[in-house]
Amino acid sequence: MKNLMYTAFVALLATSCLSDDDTELPPYEPVIIGEQFNMGADNTILVTEGWLNIAQTGSAVWKIQKYSGNGYAEFSSFQSGNDVNVGWLISPAFELPENNSRILNFEVAQSYVTSADNTFEVFISTDFNGTNLDTATWTRLDADTPGTNAVYFEFMDSGDISLANFSGTAYIGFKVVGSGNNSALDGSYQVDNVFIH
């Protein structure tokens, strides 16, 4: 009798496990970019493998900053001496297959930004050749970013940004516009924890 009951229990358990669709795991999406900007000394020009640090207009470039052991990328026009500063921080190239489900996520903060003209934007390009910024097509991505009333240096989440509409070899570009000679436009932006998964 015990053997019969045991056999019935095992059969029931096996059947219920096989028919349980709720335990199906989602497809594994590995992290293809994960950058926390912890390399380099505090307040030095950002040099991170695979990333491009480009002063499109003016002389200001992205720098590594560190606070309480945490590194992050920062772009500031303050004291640059330029009427206009446009700085780009561009990710390494990565591949986006057709019908992908890739997500971009990062953290961003601001300090001393008092004008909406002192801008931070994030873009994607699938025709950037890795050297010529101006000949590439850059599509602006919608991200949650800090406004002029945001608490200084308080990082906020960008939200999950879908890259499903893009395919091929891609680059993410962070762009800041400011001024070193206009005190209304000399604020700073900070970026950290950039992940594509």
URLINPE-V214627 format. One record per pair of residues at least 6 apart in sequence whose C-alpha atoms are under 7 Angstrom apart, sorted by the first residue. I is the first residue (numbers start at 1). GAP is how many residues later the second one is. If there is no record, write none. Layout:
i:I gap:GAP
i:I gap:GAP
//
This chain:
i:29 gap:168
i:30 gap:167
i:31 gap:164
i:31 gap:165
i:31 gap:166
i:32 gap:164
i:32 gap:165
i:33 gap:162
i:33 gap:163
i:34 gap:159
i:34 gap:160
i:34 gap:161
i:34 gap:162
i:35 gap:158
i:35 gap:159
i:35 gap:160
i:36 gap:35
i:36 gap:36
i:36 gap:156
i:36 gap:157
i:36 gap:158
i:37 gap:34
i:37 gap:35
i:37 gap:36
i:37 gap:155
i:38 gap:32
i:38 gap:33
i:38 gap:34
i:40 gap:24
i:41 gap:23
i:42 gap:22
i:42 gap:23
i:42 gap:24
i:43 gap:20
i:43 gap:21
i:43 gap:22
i:44 gap:19
i:44 gap:20
i:45 gap:17
i:45 gap:18
i:45 gap:19
i:46 gap:7
i:46 gap:16
i:46 gap:17
i:46 gap:18
i:50 gap:41
i:50 gap:42
i:51 gap:38
i:51 gap:39
i:51 gap:40
i:51 gap:41
i:52 gap:37
i:52 gap:38
i:52 gap:39
i:53 gap:8
i:53 gap:9
i:53 gap:35
i:53 gap:36
i:53 gap:37
i:54 gap:7
i:54 gap:33
i:54 gap:34
i:54 gap:35
i:55 gap:6
i:55 gap:31
i:55 gap:32
i:55 gap:33
i:56 gap:30
i:56 gap:31
i:57 gap:27
i:57 gap:28
i:57 gap:29
i:58 gap:24
i:58 gap:26
i:58 gap:27
i:58 gap:28
i:59 gap:21
i:59 gap:26
i:60 gap:16
i:60 gap:17
i:60 gap:20
i:60 gap:25
i:60 gap:27
i:61 gap:14
i:61 gap:26
i:62 gap:11
i:62 gap:12
i:62 gap:13
i:62 gap:27
i:63 gap:10
i:63 gap:11
i:63 gap:12
i:64 gap:7
i:64 gap:8
i:64 gap:9
i:64 gap:10
i:65 gap:6
i:65 gap:7
i:65 gap:8
i:65 gap:9
i:66 gap:6
i:72 gap:118
i:72 gap:119
i:72 gap:120
i:73 gap:117
i:73 gap:118
i:73 gap:119
i:74 gap:114
i:74 gap:115
i:74 gap:116
i:74 gap:117
i:75 gap:113
i:75 gap:114
i:75 gap:115
i:76 gap:110
i:76 gap:111
i:76 gap:112
i:76 gap:113
i:77 gap:8
i:77 gap:101
i:77 gap:102
i:77 gap:103
i:77 gap:109
i:77 gap:110
i:78 gap:102
i:78 gap:108
i:78 gap:109
i:79 gap:101
i:80 gap:100
i:81 gap:99
i:81 gap:100
i:82 gap:97
i:82 gap:98
i:82 gap:99
i:83 gap:96
i:83 gap:97
i:83 gap:98
i:84 gap:94
i:84 gap:95
i:84 gap:96
i:85 gap:92
i:85 gap:93
i:85 gap:94
i:86 gap:89
i:86 gap:90
i:86 gap:91
i:86 gap:92
i:87 gap:88
i:87 gap:89
i:87 gap:90
i:88 gap:85
i:88 gap:86
i:88 gap:87
i:88 gap:88
i:89 gap:84
i:89 gap:85
i:89 gap:86
i:90 gap:81
i:90 gap:82
i:90 gap:83
i:90 gap:84
i:91 gap:80
i:91 gap:81
i:91 gap:82
i:92 gap:79
i:93 gap:76
i:93 gap:77
i:93 gap:78
i:94 gap:75
i:94 gap:76
i:94 gap:77
i:95 gap:73
i:95 gap:74
i:95 gap:75
i:96 gap:70
i:96 gap:71
i:96 gap:72
i:96 gap:73
i:96 gap:74
i:97 gap:70
i:97 gap:71
i:98 gap:69
i:99 gap:65
i:100 gap:64
i:101 gap:62
i:101 gap:63
i:102 gap:60
i:102 gap:61
i:102 gap:62
i:102 gap:94
i:102 gap:95
i:103 gap:57
i:103 gap:58
i:103 gap:59
i:103 gap:60
i:103 gap:93
i:103 gap:94
i:104 gap:56
i:104 gap:57
i:104 gap:58
i:104 gap:91
i:104 gap:92
i:104 gap:93
i:105 gap:53
i:105 gap:54
i:105 gap:55
i:105 gap:56
i:105 gap:89
i:105 gap:90
i:105 gap:91
i:106 gap:51
i:106 gap:52
i:106 gap:86
i:106 gap:87
i:106 gap:88
i:106 gap:89
i:107 gap:48
i:107 gap:49
i:107 gap:50
i:107 gap:51
i:107 gap:84
i:107 gap:85
i:107 gap:86
i:107 gap:87
i:108 gap:37
i:108 gap:47
i:108 gap:48
i:108 gap:49
i:108 gap:50
i:108 gap:82
i:108 gap:83
i:108 gap:84
i:109 gap:37
i:109 gap:43
i:109 gap:44
i:109 gap:45
i:109 gap:46
i:109 gap:47
i:109 gap:80
i:109 gap:81
i:109 gap:82
i:110 gap:36
i:110 gap:42
i:110 gap:43
i:110 gap:78
i:110 gap:79
i:110 gap:80
i:111 gap:41
i:111 gap:42
i:111 gap:76
i:111 gap:77
i:111 gap:78
i:112 gap:40
i:112 gap:75
i:112 gap:76
i:113 gap:35
i:113 gap:72
i:113 gap:74
i:113 gap:75
i:114 gap:34
i:114 gap:70
i:115 gap:33
i:115 gap:69
i:115 gap:70
i:116 gap:32
i:117 gap:68
i:118 gap:59
i:118 gap:60
i:118 gap:67
i:118 gap:69
i:119 gap:57
i:119 gap:58
i:119 gap:59
i:120 gap:55
i:120 gap:56
i:120 gap:57
i:121 gap:53
i:121 gap:54
i:121 gap:55
i:122 gap:18
i:122 gap:19
i:122 gap:51
i:122 gap:52
i:122 gap:53
i:123 gap:15
i:123 gap:16
i:123 gap:17
i:123 gap:18
i:123 gap:49
i:123 gap:50
i:123 gap:51
i:124 gap:14
i:124 gap:15
i:124 gap:16
i:124 gap:46
i:124 gap:47
i:124 gap:48
i:124 gap:49
i:125 gap:11
i:125 gap:12
i:125 gap:13
i:125 gap:14
i:125 gap:45
i:125 gap:46
i:125 gap:47
i:126 gap:42
i:126 gap:43
i:126 gap:44
i:126 gap:45
i:127 gap:9
i:127 gap:10
i:128 gap:8
i:143 gap:15
i:143 gap:16
i:143 gap:18
i:144 gap:13
i:144 gap:14
i:144 gap:15
i:145 gap:13
i:178 gap:7
i:178 gap:8
i:179 gap:6
i:179 gap:7
i:180 gap:6
//
